[in-house]
Structure formats: C-alpha cells, structure tokens
C-alpha cells in the first residue's frame, strides 16, 4: 500500500504538536533560523510569548557562559560530519529561574562539501547536576534493593574483573567491597574451584546466551558450599558486551537433603530386599509391580526381572479375589492409610501349589502424596494347617469329653446307688449288732465277767465308729454332687458359733478363741460352714493336751494372696507328711490318741477345690499346726 504525502499544513500541524523546538538554522554563528516549529521564546517562558518578541537565531538563546562550548560542539560535528548532542543553559532575564535544554542535530552540506545548515531539536531538560543527582539517587536505591537480596549477586567486565556486587556476595567471601572490585575469581577462590567460573564467563561472551551451572566455592567460614550459578550478558546499544551479571544460589542444604533422601531410600530398599520370610512388593495404582524383593521371588517362584512391570495377578493366581485386591489398593491410595491384615489364598503359577497368606497394604508417600502401595505377605500355610489340626483335635476332645461325661454320669449314678446301699443296707446290720449288744449289757451283764463286758463295750465302740465313718463317707460323696449356691458368707460369724458350741461341750477346758471380725467370702454357705466345722473341730481335738489351748481363725497374706487360716498350738505333725492329711483315711496320729475317721480334711479339700481355691498345711511336731485355704 502506498502512503500519500501529507500536505504542508498537515505536516506543520504535526511538528507543532511535538514537544520542544524543531529547527533548521545556518550552520555557523549566530545560527540564524530558517525554520522553527514554534517561537523559540517559548523555551524561555511556559506562557505563549508576544509574537513581536520572536527570536531570529538560536545563539541568541544560549547563556553567555555556555556559548563557547556550544560553538565548539557544533564545529566538531561539522568537521567530523557527525551528529552533535549537548546540554546548555538558556539566556534568561534577571529574576527568572535558570533553564537547561538539550540540543541535538546533524549538519547539512552542499555539493561542494561546505556546511550550509543545521537540522535539530531543542528540548527542556534538567541541569547536569540534577541528572547526576537523579542517577546517584537511583543507583543508591538500586544498591539498597540488591543488598536486601539474600543471594549473592555480582557484575563483571568482559575481561573477568568484578565491577560490582551486593552485600550477600561480600558476606559469602567475608570481604569488604574494596577487596572485590577490579579483582578476578582466581583472587577469591582456589584455582581448581575458580576455573569453572572463568570457563563459563568465556562461554557467555562467546555465545551471548545465559549460562547455568553447578560448582563449589569456599565461603568465609572455610566450609565448602555447593552453588548454582546463573549468568546473563549486559549488552551495549551497539550489540557489544558491557559485561555480565550473575547470581549464586547456595544449594548445599538442598543437596544434603537430597543425599539424605537417597541414603534413606537406599536403606529402605535394602531393608525391603533383605527382609527374610516376608514377601514385600510395591505396586502402582494400576496394580503393576514396582518392587519385588528376594522373599517374593522365593515365595511366588518368579524372579525380579520377570515380575517387574507386570500386573500382580500375572505372577500369582489370586482367583476371583483380583477385583477385591484392586479395590483395597485404591482405598489405600485414596485414604493414605494402611489396610489389613487380612488372609487370602493364592496359587503359585509356576507349579500350582496353593498356600495361605496374611497380607497388609500400606502407602508410601512422596511430597505428601501416595506414590506407591506396598504389600507385605507372610506365608501362614503351616499355621492354617495347625489350626485345622487343632480344630480336629478339639472335635476329638469334645467327643472324649462327651464320653467321659457319660461315664461320669454313670459313675455318679452308681455312687448314688452305693450311697443308698450304704445308708440303708449297711446301717441295718449295724443297728442290729448295736441293739443286741445293748440287750446283752442290760439283761445279761451279771452273767458276764469283766472281760466279757469289756468285749461288748469294744463292739459297741466299733459300731459307733463304723456309723460315723459311714456318715463321713456319705458326706464326702455328696460334696461332689449338686450345684454351688454362691452368695456372700460371713465366715467370722460361723467361726464364733462353732467356738461357742465346742466350749459348751467341755466347759472345764481353758481355750483362748481368737476369731478375726468381719471376714466374709463368696461361696456356698452350707459347704463353707462344713469347712470351718471340720477345721475348728480338728484344732479343738489336737489341743486337748494343751493348757491353755489357743485356736485362731483369721486371714493373712500367703503365697502372694490373702488366705484364710485356722491355727492352733496343739500336737502338730511332721511337715514332710502334710500332703497326706488331705487324703481320705490318712492319719498321722493313732486313733487311740486322737479319735476320728480320717475323712474331715479330705472333705475340706474337696469343698475348697469346688470353690476354685486350694488348701495346705504348715506344722511342726509339738508346735501346733496352721491350715490355710483360699477361695476364688
């Protein structure tokens, strides 16, 4: 598309709207104006000046103190056929502020090469001092800004000398600013560490492109720091290089963290690989294998090379459980929490062997997100076989218990029949013998001599002992039958009652009864009273020869538990035979010395056993005895 030339009126309108003064003037002093885009007097006053005050030459605007410098600059431009650019003051009336302008232009020549005119532009500007102050203020603010940056920043000349840096750079090397400027990196670091920096500078000035590399330098405290360097060129308007600017980022901590992470990962991998007897496999969300330790290879019969990257269902036959396992993997991936343990049965694809596993799924995180799901499998086939055998043994045991129960029920029935026989069939002859012997004593005593009467007395005593023995046997047999009626039993009250009963039987005996108050226990009241009756009766019997006798019922710690006891200062016994006391018909004293059937302590043991407790004795010959018992 062709652009049509604008009219002169349009061009003048555009020029007049431009800032400053566009001019053509004579090449030599006083630079008489041939054309001006506006009245030059506007440069002296912001208000539109009087048209009569028009300025005819540019030199008339120049301050007298700057005229020589202006003329010299223009003469140099004409002589060198180059552009000129300079700043000078305007001539101003007294009392008006000093104004500065910037004048730039080019000289024009005729065919003979003589300078004929100057084309240029004059614009208001700040004084050189103001510009310098502005530059100094800008540079100061920039310097303060760079010093706030924690990363070391530096600039260099193309020959490698430092031209500037921020405070972080000085702090890194521990140097004042004067010790850095004009120096090279070889002055600050060891040659083998400085060489990579110098080489990167050469590449930058050769290619003109950004240089990024990692290296090491010693900092002020002598420690070797890992650094990442970023360098960019500083270009001149003509395309050349003024220098470069660089930034050093300390990545020592990051690299240490990365090394620690790699070490931790290596340890983790080592633990996984060398864990015996536990198959550990890692999977992605898609179920494909990423880890496969040695125990996995042994358990499933598939090596690591064959397993990695394949779906877990391809290396182990999970049957119909594949979808359920995938659902568990997805759940662990979404929730970030472990799942399991749970048992599952799998088949080894290599040989078809089936075995049981207990499996636990757990997540592994990377940057706070689940990156992999691990599964730990333990072969529990032997345990499952043992459980099956245990169930079989339990079934067999239950069958045996049923058989033994039936046998016990039969034995109990026979015992009840025996008890009935003893109670009726044996008592009848005893009553007959006892009755006829009584008749002989009453009706025929005068016909018998002393010896005959003694024989009859012995017969009657034997009958009475036999009757007592039958009663005790029946009691012992009945203890094992029937249900316990457990309730809270006041044992102290029972002991007090029996102590009064025995004292009433022999008021002349001196017996010191000691019954601890408020002793209670949970149990069958009838059976527990029988226990205390037998124990107190034994103590009463075996203290017959003591004056005074002492009998005590109480409770004290024994064998780590609180135990009830009945103690006396009676005849005692050899402790080597203590266990025999609790067996039926076992006696440690002759019946003529201490009468009895030998059933009482056996009855006590059976009752205590039914209450989940135990009974034992402590004694010494002629130093009394203590019988202990506990209840559940």
C-alpha positions as CSV (number, residue, x, y, z in Angstrom):
1,X,0.0,0.0,0.0
2,X,1.4,3.5,-1.0
3,X,1.3,6.2,1.6
4,X,0.2,9.5,0.1
5,X,2.4,12.5,1.1
6,X,0.7,14.8,3.5
7,X,0.1,18.5,2.8
8,X,2.4,21.1,4.2
9,X,-0.3,22.3,6.5
10,X,-0.8,18.8,8.0
11,X,3.0,18.3,8.4
12,X,3.4,21.7,10.2
13,X,0.5,20.8,12.5
14,X,2.2,17.5,13.5
15,X,5.5,19.2,14.1
16,X,4.0,22.0,16.2
17,X,2.4,19.3,18.4
18,X,5.8,17.7,19.1
19,X,7.5,18.6,22.4
20,X,10.4,21.0,22.2
21,X,11.6,23.1,19.2
22,X,12.4,21.5,15.8
23,X,14.6,23.8,13.7
24,X,16.7,24.4,10.7
25,X,19.3,27.1,11.0
26,X,22.5,28.4,9.5
27,X,25.5,26.2,10.1
28,X,27.6,29.0,11.5
29,X,27.1,31.6,14.3
30,X,24.7,33.1,15.1
31,X,22.8,30.1,13.7
32,X,20.1,32.2,12.2
33,X,16.8,30.3,12.0
34,X,15.4,29.3,8.6
35,X,12.6,27.3,10.1
36,X,11.2,26.8,13.6
37,X,8.3,24.6,14.7
38,X,7.4,27.2,17.2
39,X,8.5,30.5,18.6
40,X,11.9,29.9,20.3
41,X,10.9,32.3,23.0
42,X,8.6,29.5,24.4
43,X,11.7,27.8,25.6
44,X,12.2,30.8,28.0
45,X,8.6,31.0,29.2
46,X,5.9,28.5,29.6
47,X,3.3,31.1,28.6
48,X,2.8,31.9,24.9
49,X,5.1,34.9,24.3
50,X,4.4,38.1,22.4
51,X,4.8,37.5,18.7
52,X,6.9,40.6,18.5
53,X,9.4,39.0,20.8
54,X,10.3,36.5,18.2
55,X,13.9,35.1,18.3
56,X,15.7,35.0,15.0
57,X,18.8,33.0,15.9
58,X,19.5,30.1,18.2
59,X,22.7,31.6,19.6
60,X,20.6,34.4,21.0
61,X,19.0,31.8,23.3
62,X,22.3,30.4,24.6
63,X,23.6,31.6,28.0
64,X,26.7,33.7,27.6
65,X,28.7,31.3,29.8
66,X,27.9,28.3,27.6
67,X,28.2,30.0,24.1
68,X,31.8,28.9,23.6
69,X,31.1,25.2,24.5
70,X,28.0,25.2,22.2
71,X,30.0,26.6,19.3
72,X,32.8,24.2,19.8
73,X,30.5,21.2,19.8
74,X,28.8,22.3,16.6
75,X,32.2,23.0,14.9
76,X,33.3,19.5,15.9
77,X,30.2,17.9,14.4
78,X,30.7,19.9,11.1
79,X,34.3,18.9,11.0
80,X,33.6,15.3,11.6
81,X,30.4,15.2,9.6
82,X,28.7,13.6,12.7
83,X,25.7,14.4,14.9
84,X,26.0,16.7,17.9
85,X,24.3,16.4,21.2
86,X,24.8,18.7,24.2
87,X,23.1,20.5,27.0
88,X,23.4,24.2,27.9
89,X,21.7,26.9,29.8
90,X,19.3,29.5,28.2
91,X,19.9,33.2,28.5
92,X,17.3,34.5,30.9
93,X,16.2,37.9,32.2
94,X,17.1,38.9,35.7
95,X,14.9,37.2,38.3
96,X,13.9,34.3,36.0
97,X,14.9,30.8,37.0
98,X,17.8,29.1,35.2
99,X,16.6,26.7,32.5
100,X,18.5,23.9,30.7
101,X,17.9,22.5,27.3
102,X,19.2,19.5,25.4
103,X,20.2,20.4,21.8
104,X,20.8,17.6,19.2
105,X,21.1,17.6,15.5
106,X,23.1,17.0,12.3
107,X,24.9,19.4,9.9
108,X,23.9,19.7,6.2
109,X,26.3,20.1,3.4
110,X,26.1,21.4,-0.3
111,X,27.6,19.7,-3.3
112,X,31.0,21.2,-2.7
113,X,31.1,19.9,0.9
114,X,30.5,23.2,2.6
115,X,28.3,23.2,5.7
116,X,25.1,25.1,4.9
117,X,22.7,24.4,7.7
118,X,21.9,22.5,10.9
119,X,18.7,20.4,11.4
120,X,18.0,19.7,15.0
121,X,15.7,19.7,18.0
122,X,15.9,21.6,21.3
123,X,14.1,20.1,24.4
124,X,13.9,21.3,28.0
125,X,15.9,19.1,30.4
126,X,17.3,19.1,33.9
127,X,20.7,20.6,34.8
128,X,23.6,18.2,34.6
129,X,23.8,18.4,38.4
130,X,20.2,17.4,38.7
131,X,20.6,14.5,36.3
132,X,23.7,13.3,38.2
133,X,21.8,13.6,41.5
134,X,18.9,11.6,40.0
135,X,21.3,9.0,38.7
136,X,23.0,8.8,42.1
137,X,19.7,8.5,43.9
138,X,18.5,5.8,41.5
139,X,21.8,3.9,41.9
140,X,21.6,4.2,45.7
141,X,18.1,2.8,45.8
142,X,19.1,0.0,43.4
143,X,22.1,-0.7,45.6
144,X,20.0,-0.9,48.7
145,X,17.5,-3.2,46.9
146,X,20.3,-5.5,45.8
147,X,21.7,-5.6,49.3
148,X,18.3,-6.9,50.6
149,X,18.5,-9.9,48.3
150,X,19.9,-12.8,50.3
151,X,21.5,-14.5,47.3
152,X,25.0,-13.2,46.2
153,X,24.8,-11.0,43.1
154,X,27.8,-9.7,41.1
155,X,28.7,-8.0,37.9
156,X,31.8,-8.4,35.8
157,X,33.7,-6.7,32.9
158,X,34.3,-8.8,29.8
159,X,37.8,-9.4,31.0
160,X,36.6,-11.2,34.1
161,X,37.2,-8.4,36.6
162,X,34.4,-7.8,39.1
163,X,32.7,-4.4,38.6
164,X,30.2,-4.7,41.4
165,X,28.4,-6.9,43.9
166,X,25.8,-6.9,46.7
167,X,26.3,-7.3,50.4
168,X,25.4,-11.0,50.3
169,X,28.3,-11.6,47.9
170,X,30.7,-9.8,50.2
171,X,29.4,-11.7,53.2
172,X,29.8,-15.0,51.4
173,X,33.6,-14.4,51.0
174,X,33.9,-12.3,54.2
175,X,35.5,-9.4,52.3
176,X,34.8,-5.6,52.2
177,X,33.7,-4.1,48.9
178,X,37.1,-2.6,48.1
179,X,38.7,-6.1,48.1
180,X,36.3,-7.3,45.4
181,X,36.1,-4.6,42.7
182,X,38.6,-5.0,39.9
183,X,39.6,-8.4,41.2
184,X,39.1,-11.7,39.4
185,X,37.6,-15.0,40.7
186,X,41.1,-16.5,40.9
187,X,41.9,-13.9,43.6
188,X,38.9,-15.2,45.7
189,X,39.0,-19.0,45.2
190,X,41.4,-21.8,44.7
191,X,42.3,-22.4,41.1
192,X,40.5,-25.7,40.7
193,X,37.3,-24.1,42.0
194,X,37.7,-20.8,40.2
195,X,38.4,-22.4,36.8
196,X,34.8,-23.5,36.1
197,X,33.6,-19.9,36.8
198,X,36.1,-18.4,34.4
199,X,35.2,-21.0,31.7
200,X,31.5,-20.2,32.0
201,X,32.4,-16.4,31.5
202,X,34.2,-17.2,28.3
203,X,31.2,-19.3,27.0
204,X,28.8,-16.5,27.9
205,X,30.8,-13.8,25.9
206,X,31.3,-16.3,23.0
207,X,27.7,-17.3,22.7
208,X,25.9,-14.4,24.3
209,X,23.5,-16.8,26.0
210,X,22.5,-17.4,29.6
211,X,24.9,-19.7,31.5
212,X,23.7,-22.1,34.2
213,X,26.0,-24.5,36.0
214,X,26.7,-26.0,39.4
215,X,30.1,-25.6,41.2
216,X,31.7,-25.3,44.6
217,X,33.4,-22.4,46.5
218,X,34.7,-21.9,50.0
219,X,32.8,-19.4,52.0
220,X,34.0,-17.1,54.7
221,X,34.0,-19.8,57.5
222,X,36.1,-22.1,55.3
223,X,33.3,-24.6,54.6
224,X,32.9,-25.8,51.0
225,X,29.5,-24.8,49.7
226,X,27.6,-26.2,46.7
227,X,26.4,-23.4,44.5
228,X,24.2,-23.0,41.4
229,X,25.3,-20.1,39.1
230,X,23.1,-18.1,36.8
231,X,24.9,-15.6,34.5
232,X,23.4,-13.3,31.8
233,X,25.2,-10.8,29.4
234,X,24.9,-7.0,29.7
235,X,24.9,-5.6,26.2
236,X,25.8,-2.2,24.8
237,X,23.5,-0.3,22.3
238,X,25.8,-1.3,19.5
239,X,25.4,-5.0,20.4
240,X,28.7,-5.4,22.1
241,X,29.2,-6.6,25.7
242,X,29.5,-4.2,28.6
243,X,29.9,-7.2,31.0
244,X,27.7,-9.8,32.8
245,X,25.5,-10.1,35.8
246,X,25.5,-13.3,37.9
247,X,23.6,-14.8,40.8
248,X,24.9,-17.5,43.2
249,X,22.3,-19.8,44.9
250,X,23.6,-21.9,47.8
251,X,22.2,-25.4,47.3
252,X,24.3,-27.1,49.9
253,X,21.3,-27.8,52.2
254,X,19.2,-29.0,49.3
255,X,21.9,-31.4,48.1
256,X,22.4,-32.7,51.6
257,X,18.7,-33.2,51.9
258,X,18.7,-35.0,48.6
259,X,21.6,-37.1,49.6
260,X,19.9,-37.9,52.9
261,X,16.7,-38.8,51.0
262,X,18.8,-41.0,48.6
263,X,20.5,-42.7,51.6
264,X,17.2,-43.2,53.3
265,X,15.7,-44.6,50.1
266,X,18.7,-46.9,49.7
267,X,18.3,-48.1,53.3
268,X,14.6,-48.6,52.7
269,X,15.4,-50.6,49.5
270,X,18.0,-52.6,51.4
271,X,15.5,-53.4,54.2
272,X,12.9,-54.4,51.7
273,X,15.3,-56.6,49.7
274,X,16.9,-58.3,52.6
275,X,13.8,-58.9,54.8
276,X,13.6,-62.7,55.1
277,X,10.4,-64.7,55.2
278,X,8.3,-61.7,54.3
279,X,7.4,-61.1,50.6
280,X,7.3,-57.3,50.1
281,X,6.0,-56.0,46.8
282,X,5.3,-52.4,45.7
283,X,2.6,-51.5,43.2
284,X,1.2,-48.5,41.4
285,X,-2.4,-47.6,41.5
286,X,-2.9,-49.8,38.4
287,X,-1.6,-52.9,40.3
288,X,1.6,-53.1,38.2
289,X,4.7,-54.2,40.2
290,X,7.4,-51.7,41.0
291,X,9.2,-53.5,43.8
292,X,9.8,-57.2,44.2
293,X,12.1,-58.4,47.0
294,X,14.0,-61.7,47.2
295,X,11.5,-63.2,49.6
296,X,8.8,-62.5,47.0
297,X,10.8,-64.4,44.4
298,X,11.2,-67.3,46.7
299,X,7.5,-67.4,47.8
300,X,5.9,-67.0,44.3
301,X,8.7,-68.6,42.3
302,X,9.1,-65.6,39.9
303,X,12.4,-63.6,39.7
304,X,12.6,-59.9,39.9
305,X,13.2,-59.4,36.1
306,X,10.1,-61.4,35.2
307,X,7.9,-59.7,37.8
308,X,8.7,-56.0,37.4
309,X,6.2,-54.0,35.4
310,X,3.7,-56.9,35.3
311,X,0.3,-56.9,37.0
312,X,0.3,-58.8,40.3
313,X,-2.3,-61.1,39.0
314,X,0.0,-62.2,36.2
315,X,2.6,-63.6,38.7
316,X,0.3,-65.1,41.3
317,X,-3.1,-66.7,40.8
318,X,-5.5,-64.9,43.1
319,X,-8.6,-66.5,41.6
320,X,-11.7,-64.4,42.0
321,X,-10.1,-62.0,44.6
322,X,-8.3,-59.8,42.0
323,X,-11.1,-57.2,41.9
324,X,-11.3,-57.1,45.7
325,X,-7.5,-56.6,46.0
326,X,-7.6,-53.8,43.4
327,X,-10.4,-52.2,45.5
328,X,-8.2,-52.4,48.6
329,X,-5.2,-50.8,46.7
330,X,-7.4,-48.0,45.5
331,X,-8.7,-47.4,49.0
332,X,-5.2,-47.2,50.4
333,X,-4.2,-44.8,47.6
334,X,-7.2,-42.5,48.3
335,X,-7.1,-42.6,52.1
336,X,-3.4,-42.7,52.7
337,X,-3.9,-45.3,55.5
338,X,-2.9,-48.9,55.8
339,X,-5.3,-51.8,55.2
340,X,-5.2,-55.2,56.8
341,X,-4.0,-57.6,57.9
342,X,-6.3,-60.0,56.0
343,X,-5.9,-63.6,55.0
344,X,-6.1,-64.8,51.4
345,X,-5.4,-68.0,49.5
346,X,-3.2,-67.9,46.3
347,X,-1.9,-70.4,43.9
348,X,1.7,-70.3,42.6
349,X,1.6,-70.2,38.8
350,X,5.0,-71.9,38.4
351,X,3.9,-75.2,40.0
352,X,0.3,-74.7,41.0
353,X,1.0,-75.0,44.7
354,X,-1.7,-73.4,46.9
355,X,-0.8,-71.6,50.1
356,X,-2.3,-69.1,52.6
357,X,-1.0,-65.6,53.1
358,X,-1.7,-62.9,55.6
359,X,-1.4,-59.6,53.8
360,X,-1.1,-55.9,54.8
361,X,-1.3,-53.0,52.4
362,X,0.3,-49.7,53.4
363,X,1.1,-46.4,51.4
364,X,4.5,-44.8,50.7
365,X,4.5,-41.0,50.2
366,X,6.4,-38.7,48.0
367,X,6.0,-34.9,48.6
368,X,2.9,-35.6,50.7
369,X,1.2,-37.8,48.1
370,X,0.8,-41.5,47.9
371,X,3.3,-42.6,45.3
372,X,3.2,-46.4,45.8
373,X,1.3,-49.0,47.7
374,X,3.3,-51.8,49.3
375,X,2.0,-55.2,50.3
376,X,3.6,-57.4,52.9
377,X,2.8,-61.1,52.5
378,X,3.6,-63.8,55.1
379,X,3.2,-67.5,54.4
380,X,0.8,-68.9,57.0
381,X,0.1,-72.2,55.3
382,X,1.7,-74.1,58.2
383,X,-0.3,-72.1,60.7
384,X,-3.5,-72.8,58.8
385,X,-2.7,-76.5,58.8
386,X,-2.0,-76.3,62.6
387,X,-5.3,-74.5,63.1
388,X,-7.1,-77.2,61.1
389,X,-5.4,-79.9,63.1
390,X,-6.3,-78.0,66.3
391,X,-10.0,-77.9,65.2
392,X,-9.8,-81.6,64.6
393,X,-8.3,-82.2,68.0
394,X,-10.9,-80.0,69.6
395,X,-13.6,-82.1,67.9
396,X,-12.0,-85.3,69.1
397,X,-11.6,-83.7,72.6
398,X,-15.2,-82.7,72.7
399,X,-16.2,-86.2,71.8
400,X,-14.0,-87.6,74.5
401,X,-15.5,-85.1,77.0
402,X,-18.9,-86.3,76.0
403,X,-17.8,-89.9,76.5
404,X,-16.2,-89.0,79.9
405,X,-19.3,-87.1,80.9
406,X,-21.5,-90.0,80.1
407,X,-19.1,-92.3,82.1
408,X,-19.1,-89.8,85.0
409,X,-22.9,-89.6,85.0
410,X,-22.9,-93.4,85.1
411,X,-20.4,-93.4,87.9
412,X,-22.4,-90.8,89.8
413,X,-25.5,-92.9,89.4
414,X,-23.6,-95.9,90.7
415,X,-22.3,-93.7,93.6
416,X,-25.8,-92.7,94.4
417,X,-26.8,-96.3,94.4
418,X,-23.8,-97.2,96.6
419,X,-24.7,-94.3,98.9
420,X,-28.2,-95.6,99.2
421,X,-26.9,-99.1,99.9
422,X,-24.5,-97.8,102.5
423,X,-27.2,-95.7,104.0
424,X,-29.8,-98.5,104.2
425,X,-28.2,-101.9,103.7
426,X,-25.1,-101.3,105.9
427,X,-26.9,-99.4,108.6
428,X,-29.5,-102.1,109.2
429,X,-26.9,-104.8,110.3
430,X,-25.1,-102.2,112.4
431,X,-28.2,-101.3,114.1
432,X,-28.9,-105.0,114.7
433,X,-25.5,-105.6,116.2
434,X,-25.7,-102.4,118.3
435,X,-29.2,-103.4,119.5
436,X,-28.3,-106.9,120.5
437,X,-25.1,-105.8,122.2
438,X,-27.1,-103.3,124.2
439,X,-29.5,-106.1,125.2
440,X,-26.6,-108.3,126.4
441,X,-25.3,-105.4,128.5
442,X,-28.6,-104.6,130.0
443,X,-30.1,-108.1,130.5
444,X,-27.1,-110.4,130.8
445,X,-24.4,-108.2,132.3
446,X,-24.4,-110.1,135.6
447,X,-23.8,-113.3,133.8
448,X,-20.7,-111.9,132.1
449,X,-17.4,-111.5,133.7
450,X,-15.3,-108.3,133.4
451,X,-13.6,-109.5,130.2
452,X,-17.0,-110.2,128.5
453,X,-18.3,-106.8,129.4
454,X,-15.1,-105.1,128.0
455,X,-15.6,-107.1,124.8
456,X,-19.2,-105.9,124.5
457,X,-18.0,-102.3,125.1
458,X,-15.4,-102.6,122.3
459,X,-18.0,-104.0,120.0
460,X,-20.3,-101.1,120.7
461,X,-17.5,-98.5,120.2
462,X,-16.5,-100.1,116.9
463,X,-20.1,-100.0,115.7
464,X,-20.3,-96.3,116.6
465,X,-17.0,-95.6,114.7
466,X,-18.3,-97.6,111.8
467,X,-21.5,-95.5,111.8
468,X,-19.5,-92.3,111.9
469,X,-17.3,-93.4,109.1
470,X,-20.4,-94.2,107.0
471,X,-21.8,-90.7,107.7
472,X,-18.5,-89.1,106.7
473,X,-18.2,-91.1,103.5
474,X,-21.7,-90.2,102.6
475,X,-20.9,-86.5,103.2
476,X,-17.7,-86.7,101.2
477,X,-19.6,-88.3,98.3
478,X,-22.4,-85.8,98.4
479,X,-20.0,-82.8,98.2
480,X,-19.1,-83.6,94.6
481,X,-22.8,-83.6,93.6
482,X,-25.2,-80.7,93.2
483,X,-24.7,-77.1,92.2
484,X,-23.0,-74.5,94.3
485,X,-25.3,-71.8,95.6
486,X,-22.8,-69.0,95.8
487,X,-23.5,-65.9,98.0
488,X,-21.7,-63.7,100.4
489,X,-21.0,-65.8,103.6
490,X,-20.0,-64.3,106.9
491,X,-17.2,-66.7,107.9
492,X,-16.4,-64.9,111.2
493,X,-20.0,-65.4,112.4
494,X,-19.8,-69.2,111.6
495,X,-16.4,-69.5,113.5
496,X,-17.9,-67.7,116.5
497,X,-20.9,-70.0,116.6
498,X,-18.8,-73.2,116.4
499,X,-16.3,-71.9,119.1
500,X,-19.3,-71.5,121.5
501,X,-20.5,-74.9,120.5
502,X,-17.2,-76.6,121.3
503,X,-16.7,-74.6,124.5
504,X,-20.1,-75.8,125.7
505,X,-19.1,-79.4,125.2
506,X,-16.2,-79.1,127.7
507,X,-16.7,-76.0,129.9
508,X,-13.7,-77.1,132.1
509,X,-11.2,-76.7,129.3
510,X,-9.2,-73.5,129.1
511,X,-9.3,-72.4,125.4
512,X,-8.4,-69.0,124.1
513,X,-10.5,-68.5,121.0
514,X,-9.3,-65.7,118.6
515,X,-11.8,-65.0,115.7
516,X,-10.9,-62.1,113.4
517,X,-14.0,-60.0,112.9
518,X,-16.0,-59.3,109.7
519,X,-14.3,-61.9,107.5
520,X,-16.5,-62.7,104.5
521,X,-16.2,-64.7,101.3
522,X,-18.3,-65.6,98.3
523,X,-19.3,-69.3,98.3
524,X,-21.9,-71.9,99.2
525,X,-22.9,-71.2,102.8
526,X,-23.6,-74.9,103.7
527,X,-20.3,-76.2,102.3
528,X,-18.2,-73.3,103.8
529,X,-19.7,-74.0,107.2
530,X,-18.7,-77.6,106.8
531,X,-15.1,-76.4,106.1
532,X,-14.9,-74.3,109.2
533,X,-16.6,-77.0,111.3
534,X,-14.0,-79.6,110.3
535,X,-11.0,-77.3,110.7
536,X,-12.2,-76.0,114.1
537,X,-13.1,-79.5,115.3
538,X,-9.6,-80.7,114.4
539,X,-8.0,-77.7,116.2
540,X,-10.3,-78.5,119.3
541,X,-9.3,-82.1,119.2
542,X,-5.5,-81.7,118.8
543,X,-5.2,-79.1,121.5
544,X,-6.7,-81.4,124.1
545,X,-3.4,-81.8,125.9
546,X,-2.6,-78.0,125.9
547,X,-3.2,-75.8,129.0
548,X,-4.2,-73.3,128.0
549,X,-5.1,-74.1,124.3
550,X,-5.1,-71.4,121.6
551,X,-7.3,-71.6,118.5
552,X,-7.3,-68.7,115.9
553,X,-9.4,-68.1,112.8
554,X,-8.3,-65.2,110.5
555,X,-6.9,-64.0,107.2
556,X,-3.3,-63.1,106.3
557,X,-1.1,-62.9,103.1
558,X,0.2,-66.2,101.9
559,X,1.8,-67.2,98.6
560,X,1.0,-63.8,97.1
561,X,-2.7,-63.9,98.0
562,X,-4.9,-63.4,101.0
563,X,-5.7,-66.8,102.6
564,X,-8.0,-67.8,105.5
565,X,-6.4,-69.9,108.2
566,X,-7.2,-71.9,111.3
567,X,-4.2,-72.1,113.7
568,X,-3.7,-73.9,117.0
569,X,-0.9,-74.7,119.5
570,X,-1.7,-78.4,119.6
571,X,0.3,-81.5,119.0
572,X,1.4,-80.6,115.4
573,X,2.9,-83.1,113.0
574,X,5.9,-83.7,110.7
575,X,5.6,-81.3,107.7
576,X,7.0,-84.0,105.4
577,X,3.6,-85.7,105.6
578,X,1.5,-82.6,105.2
579,X,0.0,-83.6,101.9
580,X,-1.2,-87.0,103.3
581,X,-3.5,-85.1,105.7
582,X,-6.0,-84.3,102.9
583,X,-6.3,-87.8,101.5
584,X,-9.2,-90.0,102.8
585,X,-8.4,-92.3,105.8
586,X,-4.9,-90.9,106.1
587,X,-4.0,-90.2,109.8
588,X,-0.7,-89.0,111.4
589,X,-1.8,-89.9,114.9
590,X,-3.1,-93.2,116.4
591,X,-6.9,-93.4,116.8
592,X,-6.4,-94.2,120.5
593,X,-4.6,-90.9,120.9
594,X,-6.9,-88.6,118.8
595,X,-10.1,-90.3,117.6
596,X,-11.5,-89.7,114.2
597,X,-12.3,-91.2,110.8
598,X,-9.7,-89.5,108.6
599,X,-12.3,-88.0,106.3
600,X,-12.6,-84.5,107.7
601,X,-9.6,-82.8,105.9
602,X,-10.4,-84.7,102.7
603,X,-13.8,-83.2,102.8
604,X,-12.3,-79.7,103.3
605,X,-10.0,-80.1,100.3
606,X,-12.9,-81.3,98.1
607,X,-15.1,-78.3,99.1
608,X,-12.2,-75.8,98.6
609,X,-11.4,-77.3,95.2
610,X,-15.1,-76.9,94.1
611,X,-14.7,-73.2,95.0
612,X,-11.7,-72.8,92.8
613,X,-9.2,-72.4,95.7
614,X,-6.6,-74.5,97.3
615,X,-5.8,-75.8,100.9
616,X,-2.4,-76.6,102.5
617,X,-0.9,-77.1,106.0
618,X,2.1,-75.8,107.9
619,X,3.2,-77.5,111.1
620,X,6.0,-78.8,113.3
621,X,5.8,-81.6,115.9
622,X,4.6,-80.4,119.3
623,X,4.4,-76.8,118.0
624,X,0.9,-76.7,116.6
625,X,-0.5,-76.5,113.1
626,X,-2.0,-74.0,110.7
627,X,-4.4,-74.9,107.9
628,X,-4.7,-72.4,105.1
629,X,-7.3,-72.2,102.4
630,X,-8.2,-69.8,99.6
631,X,-11.4,-69.3,97.7
632,X,-11.8,-68.0,94.1
